[in-house]
Amino acid sequence: MSKCPDARDCLRQLVVPAMEKVVDKVDFRLSFISTYVSPTLLRNTPKTHLTRLCPQRISSDDSITCMHGPTECLGNILSLCATILYPSAKISLGFTTCLISSYDRIPERSLVEDCALEHGVDFEQLNACVSEEGKGMDLLRESVERSAEAGVKRSCTVRVGGDVWCVRDGGAWKDCEGGSGAEDLVAEVERRFGGEG
């Protein structure tokens, strides 16, 4: 997702403007999608059958492949580490949006440092989280599994109260019965969770 133009547009046009108004009313969670295949399954499956595989769960020794390559996986891990270090969506979502706004540069150190500085994220703590043995991959694996369990297959899928509310895919908004604007998302949150903050 961190190198996905649909995710960038979704965050900038919908999620961030809406979150500015409802951040105190929601439990915002960023989850990522990817392809994952167990190494055991890879060894035991003829190459011609691999394109049809779709395992349901991830085990501790599965490999994760991000749609836009390994640098996207690293960008996703950076965002997840920021979320762990800074649970406030105002900080972690700001950092993630900064990264994804220049997605072609992920994971350049200068971009990560600039986004960290701009959003009050300690670069050394972020780097430690990403670099710690297994921690970043564990966060990514848990995130991908959460998306798979929710049936999310497109970046960017916006869910409200556990239900798919709107999808940005192929440069277009899809399945957005309540509208695809930030004001529409705010109205949906207000309708479901009340107007009081």
GUMARKE-800031 format. One record per atom (N, C-alpha, C): residue number from 1; x, y, z. Coordinates in Angstrom, 3 decimals. Example, Ala and Ser with C-alpha at 12.3 -4.5 7.8 and 13.67 -1.06 7.14 Angstrom:
num, x, y, z
1, 13.190, -5.690, 7.800
1, 12.300, -4.500, 7.800
1, 13.200, -3.300, 7.800
2, 12.850, -2.250, 7.080
2, 13.670, -1.060, 7.140
2, 12.900, 0.030, 7.870
This chain:
num, x, y, z
1, 0.803, -1.182, 0.000
1, 0.000, 0.000, 0.000
1, 0.853, 1.256, 0.000
2, 2.005, 1.227, 0.642
2, 2.795, 2.450, 0.777
2, 3.305, 2.981, -0.559
3, 3.296, 2.154, -1.605
3, 3.723, 2.622, -2.922
3, 2.572, 2.559, -3.927
4, 1.347, 2.600, -3.433
4, 0.166, 2.460, -4.272
4, -0.487, 3.824, -4.520
5, -0.635, 4.216, -5.779
5, -1.283, 5.501, -6.076
5, -2.726, 5.563, -5.574
6, -3.444, 4.443, -5.594
6, -4.814, 4.449, -5.071
6, -4.824, 4.728, -3.572
7, -3.900, 4.124, -2.843
7, -3.817, 4.361, -1.405
7, -3.437, 5.814, -1.123
8, -2.512, 6.351, -1.900
8, -2.127, 7.760, -1.738
8, -3.339, 8.661, -1.917
9, -4.074, 8.449, -3.014
9, -5.251, 9.280, -3.285
9, -6.307, 9.107, -2.204
10, -6.510, 7.883, -1.764
10, -7.492, 7.595, -0.733
10, -7.155, 8.319, 0.569
11, -5.907, 8.250, 0.975
11, -5.503, 8.935, 2.208
11, -5.649, 10.446, 2.070
12, -5.138, 11.003, 0.990
12, -5.140, 12.461, 0.832
12, -6.531, 13.038, 0.577
13, -7.356, 12.336, -0.208
13, -8.653, 12.881, -0.584
13, -9.784, 12.522, 0.374
14, -9.655, 11.385, 1.059
14, -10.772, 10.902, 1.870
14, -10.423, 10.738, 3.345
15, -9.467, 9.885, 3.635
15, -9.216, 9.485, 5.014
15, -8.694, 10.637, 5.878
16, -7.639, 11.303, 5.441
16, -7.056, 12.358, 6.276
16, -8.033, 13.519, 6.497
17, -8.686, 14.043, 5.444
17, -9.650, 15.128, 5.709
17, -10.786, 14.704, 6.641
18, -11.248, 13.471, 6.517
18, -12.306, 12.990, 7.408
18, -11.788, 12.820, 8.831
19, -10.603, 12.239, 8.969
19, -10.034, 12.004, 10.301
19, -9.805, 13.306, 11.054
20, -9.534, 14.385, 10.352
20, -9.369, 15.674, 11.020
20, -10.622, 16.045, 11.807
21, -11.778, 15.543, 11.378
21, -13.045, 15.884, 12.024
21, -13.549, 14.812, 12.985
22, -13.121, 13.563, 12.806
22, -13.681, 12.480, 13.622
22, -12.629, 11.652, 14.363
23, -11.414, 12.126, 14.424
23, -10.325, 11.333, 15.014
23, -10.644, 10.858, 16.431
24, -11.402, 11.650, 17.192
24, -11.716, 11.274, 18.568
24, -12.904, 10.321, 18.671
25, -13.531, 10.011, 17.545
25, -14.718, 9.147, 17.549
25, -14.460, 7.760, 16.980
26, -13.280, 7.533, 16.448
26, -13.006, 6.259, 15.791
26, -11.724, 5.619, 16.328
27, -11.661, 4.313, 16.169
27, -10.446, 3.554, 16.457
27, -9.818, 3.275, 15.093
28, -8.987, 4.197, 14.633
28, -8.414, 4.098, 13.292
28, -7.328, 3.036, 13.273
29, -7.409, 2.146, 12.288
29, -6.406, 1.100, 12.134
29, -6.035, 0.974, 10.667
30, -4.762, 1.050, 10.403
30, -4.230, 0.887, 9.058
30, -3.793, -0.555, 8.896
31, -4.327, -1.230, 7.872
31, -3.937, -2.611, 7.598
31, -3.512, -2.719, 6.143
32, -2.610, -3.640, 5.868
32, -2.041, -3.772, 4.538
32, -2.443, -5.092, 3.894
33, -2.429, -5.088, 2.571
33, -2.680, -6.306, 1.814
33, -1.374, -6.726, 1.151
34, -1.263, -8.011, 0.883
34, -0.103, -8.513, 0.149
34, -0.389, -9.938, -0.278
35, 0.546, -10.500, -0.995
35, 0.485, -11.905, -1.372
35, 1.410, -12.659, -0.435
36, 0.962, -13.761, 0.049
36, 1.811, -14.546, 0.928
36, 1.642, -16.017, 0.592
37, 2.749, -16.712, 0.602
37, 2.750, -18.145, 0.292
37, 3.735, -18.830, 1.224
38, 3.320, -19.905, 1.822
38, 4.169, -20.676, 2.709
38, 5.338, -21.266, 1.925
39, 6.564, -21.180, 2.451
39, 7.707, -21.810, 1.775
39, 7.496, -23.304, 1.549
40, 6.835, -23.985, 2.493
40, 6.549, -25.411, 2.321
40, 5.645, -25.622, 1.118
41, 4.642, -24.774, 0.979
41, 3.736, -24.861, -0.154
41, 4.477, -24.599, -1.461
42, 5.398, -23.640, -1.437
42, 6.182, -23.340, -2.638
42, 7.016, -24.544, -3.068
43, 7.660, -25.200, -2.104
43, 8.518, -26.349, -2.420
43, 7.720, -27.522, -2.979
44, 6.478, -27.669, -2.521
44, 5.686, -28.847, -2.878
44, 4.657, -28.609, -3.984
45, 4.693, -27.464, -4.614
45, 3.697, -27.148, -5.639
45, 4.380, -26.945, -6.988
46, 3.871, -27.606, -8.042
46, 4.452, -27.373, -9.370
46, 4.334, -25.897, -9.754
47, 5.357, -25.397, -10.425
47, 5.408, -23.980, -10.786
47, 4.161, -23.524, -11.541
48, 3.598, -24.366, -12.375
48, 2.424, -23.976, -13.166
48, 1.196, -23.745, -12.305
49, 1.191, -24.250, -11.070
49, 0.026, -24.098, -10.202
49, 0.147, -22.904, -9.247
50, 1.302, -22.301, -9.161
50, 1.529, -21.247, -8.175
50, 0.636, -20.034, -8.377
51, 0.285, -19.698, -9.604
51, -0.519, -18.495, -9.820
51, -1.943, -18.651, -9.293
52, -2.356, -19.867, -9.005
52, -3.720, -20.085, -8.518
52, -3.790, -20.220, -7.001
53, -2.685, -20.153, -6.315
53, -2.672, -20.365, -4.874
53, -3.218, -19.160, -4.126
54, -3.975, -19.419, -3.090
54, -4.481, -18.352, -2.238
54, -4.658, -18.889, -0.826
55, -3.564, -19.035, -0.074
55, -3.673, -19.556, 1.285
55, -4.544, -18.645, 2.154
56, -5.203, -19.209, 3.131
56, -6.125, -18.449, 3.973
56, -5.435, -17.772, 5.155
57, -4.375, -18.340, 5.661
57, -3.725, -17.761, 6.839
57, -2.216, -17.708, 6.643
58, -1.586, -16.949, 7.488
58, -0.138, -16.809, 7.446
58, 0.438, -17.496, 8.675
59, 1.429, -18.328, 8.498
59, 2.114, -18.914, 9.646
59, 3.425, -18.174, 9.844
60, 4.106, -18.460, 10.934
60, 5.295, -17.684, 11.287
60, 6.422, -17.795, 10.271
61, 6.413, -18.820, 9.425
61, 7.506, -18.940, 8.462
61, 7.039, -18.726, 7.020
62, 5.950, -17.999, 6.847
62, 5.493, -17.659, 5.504
62, 6.254, -16.444, 4.988
63, 6.335, -16.327, 3.675
63, 6.955, -15.141, 3.098
63, 5.859, -14.201, 2.623
64, 6.124, -12.905, 2.714
64, 5.176, -11.872, 2.308
64, 5.757, -11.159, 1.101
65, 4.938, -11.004, 0.076
65, 5.342, -10.289, -1.126
65, 4.389, -9.139, -1.350
66, 4.908, -7.930, -1.384
66, 4.075, -6.753, -1.611
66, 3.944, -6.487, -3.104
67, 2.796, -5.999, -3.509
67, 2.481, -5.813, -4.918
67, 3.506, -4.959, -5.660
68, 4.018, -3.935, -4.991
68, 4.968, -3.023, -5.625
68, 6.408, -3.296, -5.215
69, 6.659, -4.520, -4.728
69, 8.018, -4.942, -4.440
69, 8.452, -4.799, -2.999
70, 9.698, -5.195, -2.707
70, 10.222, -5.192, -1.340
70, 10.261, -3.808, -0.707
71, 10.477, -2.762, -1.509
71, 10.511, -1.422, -0.911
71, 9.131, -1.015, -0.409
72, 8.069, -1.543, -1.032
72, 6.721, -1.275, -0.512
72, 6.544, -1.970, 0.833
73, 7.017, -3.202, 0.952
73, 6.938, -3.892, 2.243
73, 7.647, -3.075, 3.317
74, 8.801, -2.524, 2.990
74, 9.531, -1.703, 3.953
74, 8.742, -0.443, 4.301
75, 8.138, 0.197, 3.315
75, 7.294, 1.365, 3.585
75, 6.126, 1.013, 4.492
76, 5.516, -0.147, 4.257
76, 4.418, -0.603, 5.107
76, 4.894, -0.816, 6.538
77, 6.071, -1.417, 6.679
77, 6.634, -1.645, 8.015
77, 6.928, -0.314, 8.710
78, 7.448, 0.656, 7.974
78, 7.686, 1.987, 8.558
78, 6.388, 2.564, 9.116
79, 5.315, 2.469, 8.342
79, 4.023, 2.985, 8.800
79, 3.514, 2.239, 10.023
80, 3.653, 0.923, 10.026
80, 3.204, 0.129, 11.166
80, 4.027, 0.433, 12.419
81, 5.324, 0.602, 12.262
81, 6.166, 0.966, 13.406
81, 5.767, 2.335, 13.948
82, 5.472, 3.273, 13.070
82, 5.027, 4.603, 13.521
82, 3.730, 4.485, 14.318
83, 2.844, 3.589, 13.883
83, 1.572, 3.390, 14.582
83, 1.793, 2.791, 15.970
84, 2.740, 1.869, 16.078
84, 3.048, 1.258, 17.381
84, 3.696, 2.293, 18.309
85, 4.622, 3.061, 17.780
85, 5.333, 4.053, 18.590
85, 4.463, 5.253, 18.945
86, 3.557, 5.613, 18.048
86, 2.706, 6.796, 18.222
86, 1.258, 6.401, 17.925
87, 0.558, 5.864, 18.913
87, -0.811, 5.390, 18.693
87, -1.791, 6.481, 18.242
88, -1.465, 7.733, 18.475
88, -2.333, 8.814, 18.023
88, -2.349, 8.857, 16.498
89, -3.549, 8.738, 15.926
89, -3.678, 8.771, 14.461
89, -3.190, 10.096, 13.891
90, -3.263, 11.155, 14.675
90, -2.798, 12.460, 14.186
90, -1.321, 12.405, 13.807
91, -0.541, 11.677, 14.581
91, 0.898, 11.580, 14.311
91, 1.190, 10.488, 13.289
92, 0.738, 9.268, 13.576
92, 1.108, 8.142, 12.706
92, 0.480, 8.259, 11.313
93, -0.758, 8.727, 11.220
93, -1.386, 8.893, 9.915
93, -0.736, 10.036, 9.143
94, -0.351, 11.081, 9.850
94, 0.379, 12.179, 9.199
94, 1.697, 11.702, 8.616
95, 2.425, 10.910, 9.397
95, 3.693, 10.347, 8.934
95, 3.484, 9.459, 7.711
96, 2.495, 8.564, 7.783
96, 2.209, 7.655, 6.674
96, 1.809, 8.421, 5.415
97, 0.991, 9.435, 5.569
97, 0.558, 10.236, 4.417
97, 1.733, 10.977, 3.805
98, 2.640, 11.447, 4.642
98, 3.848, 12.110, 4.145
98, 4.666, 11.134, 3.294
99, 4.870, 9.925, 3.804
99, 5.630, 8.922, 3.049
99, 4.960, 8.612, 1.714
100, 3.671, 8.318, 1.763
100, 2.971, 7.858, 0.568
100, 2.812, 8.970, -0.463
101, 2.881, 10.207, -0.011
101, 2.788, 11.331, -0.954
101, 3.992, 11.378, -1.882
102, 5.095, 10.782, -1.456
102, 6.296, 10.662, -2.292
102, 6.668, 9.193, -2.415
103, 5.672, 8.360, -2.711
103, 5.855, 6.902, -2.670
103, 6.980, 6.388, -3.558
104, 7.270, 7.112, -4.631
104, 8.354, 6.666, -5.513
104, 9.722, 6.747, -4.833
105, 9.813, 7.480, -3.738
105, 11.086, 7.635, -3.019
105, 11.221, 6.696, -1.817
106, 10.174, 5.988, -1.466
106, 10.255, 5.052, -0.335
106, 11.234, 3.939, -0.704
107, 12.201, 3.604, 0.102
107, 12.462, 3.948, 1.490
107, 13.672, 4.875, 1.668
108, 13.855, 5.835, 0.796
108, 15.013, 6.736, 0.926
108, 15.090, 7.308, 2.338
109, 16.266, 7.248, 2.906
109, 16.467, 7.732, 4.268
109, 16.057, 9.192, 4.410
110, 16.395, 10.014, 3.428
110, 16.067, 11.443, 3.531
110, 14.552, 11.664, 3.589
111, 13.778, 10.894, 2.837
111, 12.321, 11.008, 2.888
111, 11.803, 10.605, 4.264
112, 12.272, 9.477, 4.765
112, 11.820, 8.990, 6.068
112, 12.192, 9.994, 7.164
113, 13.402, 10.517, 7.125
113, 13.824, 11.514, 8.118
113, 12.981, 12.778, 8.022
114, 12.725, 13.255, 6.804
114, 11.919, 14.470, 6.624
114, 10.493, 14.273, 7.141
115, 9.882, 13.148, 6.808
115, 8.518, 12.874, 7.270
115, 8.483, 12.707, 8.789
116, 9.488, 12.055, 9.335
116, 9.564, 11.888, 10.786
116, 9.678, 13.247, 11.472
117, 10.547, 14.095, 10.969
117, 10.724, 15.420, 11.544
117, 9.437, 16.242, 11.444
118, 8.810, 16.201, 10.286
118, 7.582, 16.974, 10.048
118, 6.444, 16.563, 10.974
119, 6.415, 15.291, 11.381
119, 5.281, 14.804, 12.166
119, 5.639, 14.401, 13.593
120, 6.817, 14.792, 14.049
120, 7.192, 14.555, 15.435
120, 7.462, 13.096, 15.766
121, 7.977, 12.363, 14.792
121, 8.311, 10.951, 14.990
121, 9.819, 10.854, 15.199
122, 10.227, 10.166, 16.242
122, 11.645, 9.991, 16.533
122, 12.240, 8.992, 15.542
123, 13.114, 9.484, 14.663
123, 13.681, 8.639, 13.616
123, 14.439, 7.451, 14.185
124, 15.191, 7.664, 15.264
124, 15.984, 6.574, 15.845
124, 15.083, 5.471, 16.391
125, 13.978, 5.844, 17.046
125, 13.033, 4.836, 17.544
125, 12.378, 4.092, 16.383
126, 12.023, 4.832, 15.344
126, 11.416, 4.230, 14.156
126, 12.386, 3.239, 13.524
127, 13.623, 3.646, 13.354
127, 14.645, 2.793, 12.773
127, 14.870, 1.542, 13.628
128, 14.860, 1.714, 14.944
128, 15.042, 0.572, 15.844
128, 13.901, -0.429, 15.685
129, 12.678, 0.070, 15.551
129, 11.519, -0.818, 15.370
129, 11.639, -1.585, 14.060
130, 11.990, -0.902, 13.002
130, 12.114, -1.540, 11.688
130, 13.251, -2.548, 11.694
131, 14.347, -2.213, 12.376
131, 15.559, -3.033, 12.345
131, 15.555, -4.191, 13.332
132, 14.730, -4.109, 14.384
132, 14.730, -5.151, 15.407
132, 14.362, -6.502, 14.796
133, 15.124, -7.497, 15.142
133, 14.951, -8.852, 14.604
133, 13.492, -9.298, 14.641
134, 12.883, -9.419, 13.473
134, 11.534, -9.954, 13.357
134, 10.394, -9.014, 13.671
135, 10.638, -7.916, 14.388
135, 9.538, -7.065, 14.849
135, 8.751, -6.465, 13.688
136, 9.443, -5.847, 12.740
136, 8.761, -5.220, 11.609
136, 7.985, -6.220, 10.775
137, 8.600, -7.383, 10.501
137, 7.906, -8.409, 9.718
137, 6.726, -8.979, 10.487
138, 6.858, -9.097, 11.797
138, 5.728, -9.574, 12.596
138, 4.560, -8.590, 12.515
139, 4.866, -7.299, 12.596
139, 3.811, -6.288, 12.473
139, 3.141, -6.371, 11.107
140, 3.946, -6.533, 10.064
140, 3.391, -6.616, 8.709
140, 2.558, -7.895, 8.554
141, 3.066, -8.992, 9.048
141, 2.343, -10.270, 8.957
141, 0.988, -10.162, 9.661
142, 0.962, -9.584, 10.865
142, -0.296, -9.416, 11.603
142, -1.259, -8.511, 10.838
143, -0.735, -7.462, 10.243
143, -1.556, -6.528, 9.482
143, -2.166, -7.196, 8.252
144, -1.350, -7.938, 7.521
144, -1.814, -8.635, 6.317
144, -2.858, -9.685, 6.696
145, -2.618, -10.380, 7.798
145, -3.578, -11.387, 8.235
145, -4.904, -10.733, 8.623
146, -4.851, -9.592, 9.286
146, -6.070, -8.865, 9.659
146, -6.870, -8.491, 8.409
147, -6.188, -8.020, 7.377
147, -6.857, -7.670, 6.120
147, -7.465, -8.903, 5.464
148, -6.715, -10.004, 5.461
148, -7.215, -11.239, 4.848
148, -8.454, -11.744, 5.577
149, -8.422, -11.698, 6.913
149, -9.571, -12.151, 7.699
149, -10.797, -11.290, 7.450
150, -10.579, -10.002, 7.143
150, -11.692, -9.089, 6.857
150, -12.143, -9.187, 5.399
151, -11.429, -9.978, 4.601
151, -11.796, -10.137, 3.195
151, -11.382, -8.973, 2.316
152, -10.453, -8.149, 2.793
152, -9.996, -6.982, 2.035
152, -8.982, -7.437, 0.995
153, -9.231, -7.050, -0.253
153, -8.354, -7.454, -1.352
153, -7.868, -6.275, -2.174
154, -8.346, -5.076, -1.907
154, -7.990, -3.894, -2.694
154, -7.425, -2.800, -1.798
155, -6.426, -2.147, -2.323
155, -5.864, -0.975, -1.668
155, -6.346, 0.219, -2.484
156, -7.160, 0.948, -1.934
156, -7.492, 1.240, -0.550
156, -8.957, 0.876, -0.286
157, -9.190, 0.089, 0.743
157, -10.536, -0.246, 1.176
157, -10.790, 0.442, 2.511
158, -11.811, 1.269, 2.561
158, -12.178, 1.975, 3.788
158, -13.331, 1.213, 4.425
159, -13.126, 0.825, 5.681
159, -14.161, 0.107, 6.420
159, -14.623, 0.960, 7.593
160, -15.910, 0.932, 7.848
160, -16.482, 1.644, 8.990
160, -17.302, 0.639, 9.790
161, -16.993, 0.509, 11.055
161, -17.709, -0.430, 11.898
161, -17.621, -1.864, 11.408
162, -16.515, -2.216, 10.770
162, -16.313, -3.564, 10.269
162, -16.874, -3.828, 8.886
163, -17.598, -2.864, 8.322
163, -18.197, -3.018, 7.001
163, -17.421, -2.233, 5.949
164, -17.298, -2.792, 4.749
164, -16.667, -2.053, 3.652
164, -17.568, -0.871, 3.325
165, -16.994, 0.315, 3.338
165, -17.749, 1.535, 3.091
165, -17.445, 2.113, 1.703
166, -16.163, 2.042, 1.284
166, -15.762, 2.606, 0.002
166, -14.402, 2.029, -0.406
167, -14.181, 1.889, -1.704
167, -12.925, 1.335, -2.220
167, -12.371, 2.274, -3.285
168, -11.068, 2.499, -3.236
168, -10.361, 3.219, -4.288
168, -9.518, 2.174, -5.012
169, -9.804, 1.971, -6.312
169, -9.114, 0.938, -7.061
169, -9.016, 1.352, -8.525
170, -7.839, 1.231, -9.105
170, -7.643, 1.575, -10.509
170, -7.897, 3.042, -10.805
171, -7.657, 3.903, -9.819
171, -7.836, 5.345, -10.012
171, -9.274, 5.811, -9.911
172, -10.170, 4.946, -9.445
172, -11.589, 5.320, -9.349
172, -12.166, 4.857, -8.013
173, -13.186, 5.564, -7.555
173, -13.925, 5.176, -6.361
173, -14.956, 4.132, -6.759
174, -15.086, 3.075, -5.942
174, -16.012, 1.985, -6.240
174, -16.743, 1.578, -4.964
175, -17.949, 1.085, -5.147
175, -18.740, 0.551, -4.026
175, -18.893, 1.554, -2.891
176, -19.093, 2.806, -3.245
176, -19.216, 3.879, -2.255
176, -20.670, 4.335, -2.190
177, -21.529, 3.497, -1.612
177, -22.958, 3.803, -1.588
177, -23.274, 5.103, -0.871
178, -22.482, 5.453, 0.126
178, -22.729, 6.681, 0.869
178, -21.995, 7.882, 0.323
179, -21.303, 7.735, -0.818
179, -20.500, 8.816, -1.372
179, -19.027, 8.558, -1.152
180, -18.187, 9.285, -1.864
180, -16.744, 9.049, -1.768
180, -15.976, 10.281, -1.289
181, -16.681, 11.246, -0.750
181, -16.013, 12.448, -0.259
181, -15.765, 12.380, 1.235
182, -14.838, 13.207, 1.705
182, -14.524, 13.247, 3.130
182, -15.760, 13.575, 3.958
183, -16.592, 14.501, 3.467
183, -17.815, 14.867, 4.198
183, -18.776, 13.675, 4.287
184, -18.762, 12.815, 3.272
184, -19.606, 11.615, 3.299
184, -19.119, 10.632, 4.356
185, -17.820, 10.474, 4.462
185, -17.255, 9.583, 5.475
185, -17.527, 10.123, 6.874
186, -17.378, 11.422, 7.053
186, -17.681, 12.045, 8.348
186, -19.147, 11.796, 8.708
187, -20.050, 11.986, 7.742
187, -21.481, 11.763, 7.986
187, -21.754, 10.311, 8.373
188, -21.063, 9.373, 7.737
188, -21.251, 7.954, 8.063
188, -20.783, 7.658, 9.480
189, -19.647, 8.202, 9.873
189, -19.151, 8.012, 11.234
189, -20.135, 8.624, 12.226
190, -20.621, 9.819, 11.937
190, -21.595, 10.487, 12.815
190, -22.872, 9.655, 12.922
191, -23.340, 9.127, 11.795
191, -24.574, 8.339, 11.785
191, -24.424, 7.072, 12.627
192, -23.276, 6.411, 12.493
192, -23.076, 5.150, 13.198
192, -22.698, 5.310, 14.663
193, -21.917, 6.344, 14.942
193, -21.345, 6.450, 16.287
193, -21.770, 7.690, 17.039
194, -22.718, 8.439, 16.499
194, -23.260, 9.602, 17.206
194, -22.459, 10.860, 16.962
195, -23.126, 11.957, 17.157
195, -22.538, 13.270, 16.896
195, -21.703, 13.810, 18.018
196, -21.808, 13.229, 19.217
196, -21.035, 13.778, 20.340
196, -19.592, 13.322, 20.263
197, -18.683, 14.182, 20.632
197, -17.267, 13.870, 20.552
197, -16.733, 13.634, 21.858
